[in-house]
Amino acid sequence: MSFVGLAFAYLRRRWGQALLSVIVGALGLAAVTVAVVGFDALPRAARNAWGGVDLVVGPKGSALDLVLCCALHVSPPHGIVSTREVAAVLANPMVRSSAPIAVGDNVSGWRIVGTTPALLEVYRAKIAAGAIWTDKLQAVAGATAARALDLKLGDSFVGAHGLADSDEQHENFPYKVVGILAPTGSALDRLVLTDIETVHHVHAEQAKHERAERGSTDEHDHADGPSDTATAVVAAYRLPTAAAFMPRQVDATETLTGASPTFEIARLLSYLRPVTIAATGLGLLLVVIAASGAAVGLMATMNARTRDLALLRALGASRAKIATVAVAEAALIGSAALVLGGMLSFALLAVARDFLAEATGLVLQPELDVEQIAWVLAGTIIVILAAAAFPALRAMHTEIEELLQS
């Protein structure tokens, strides 16, 4: 039997302790990998989600809320702006295109966004089937939304008030699907677009209907704004240098806020960095605990195998070969932890990807480059050698006479 086979046989005899070391090591490795790889993939997912939007202009308030609502489409709106006022501020040759967006309705939980055809220019999106709307109550569905809602050209659907699926539906205003967008990888894929005048029309008519039911004759007894209002206006730059002063130019006005998705998401992720550091630290602690447990287990088994070691030395085994048994055991535990940890990492990242896509629309695409793989392998080898070092040195430097006397 080879020394590696002998090490495997020893591990089978103490499988419980070996299994515990493997599980703890795998959990530590998975925690480190998920924290590092996931935090690296999250900014890319956010950049893909806001697509070509370089600037979001909305009412005075939180810039981050504007980005989350009108660039990533994961939070509710917080007011309205005058599109004429915003157009005057954005009248700059460094702005490539801009488009208003009106948020407030949904179809089965998928947002209906009122806008203009210029939104496709902002995102550099193209129509995959059909055409852009030409009249009220016509809709163009994003690729993901069309697939999830099973919408096809010519289909009709009814919107509901609010951003969550509800029973408060606009039954008298059915939409007709006239186009489906090609996939962009951005939040646009999850939206159902229509003309912004349609949104104003539906809400105005709905308000009239509600007033009629209440018997009210007050024309101002509703919450809808004038026809030149929107939740926000999104814009794309022609030149990157516009990012240096356009948000400040917008913020200088009394009623508007200019939000840069790049800056706001970077600021948000900076708040999450301590969480990543804590998760990485916890993973490293688990790895150290696993290595310590493996080392203690090896020491205990070496003490219990003095007779076996004495027999091996008497049969001519060298000190190095005796030490190989300890190193082989640690290597087997480390390799098993590496494989199990890798499987756990992929599973956790897959679950996180699906959960994030379902909850926010962000498509997480984890990438593990060659350098990161090399660091993982090098770290595993170092941990294996550290766990086996003391037991192996003790086995090497214990004299055969001492072993025989034991």
Secondary structure, 3 states (H helix, E strand, C coil): CCHHHHHHHHHHHCHHHHHHHHHHHHHHHHHHHHHHHHHHHHHHHHHHHHCCCCEEEEECCCHHHHHHHHCCCCCCCCCCEEHHHHHHHCCCCCEEEEEEEEEEEEECCEEEEEECCHHHHHHCCCEEEECCCCCCCEEEECHHHHHHHCCCCCCEEEEEECCCCCCCEEEEEEEEEEEEECCCCCHHHHCEEEEHHHHHHHHHHHHHHHHHHHCCCCCCCCCCCCCCEECEEEEEECCHHHHHCHHHHHHCCCCEEEECHHHHHHHHHHHHHHHHHHHHHHHHHHHHHHHHHHHHHHHHHHHHCHHHHHHHHHCCCCHHHHHHHHHHHHHHHHHHHHHHHHHHHHHHHHHHHHHHHHHHCCCCCCCCCHHHHHHHHHHHHHHHHHHHHHHHHHHHHCCHHHHHHC
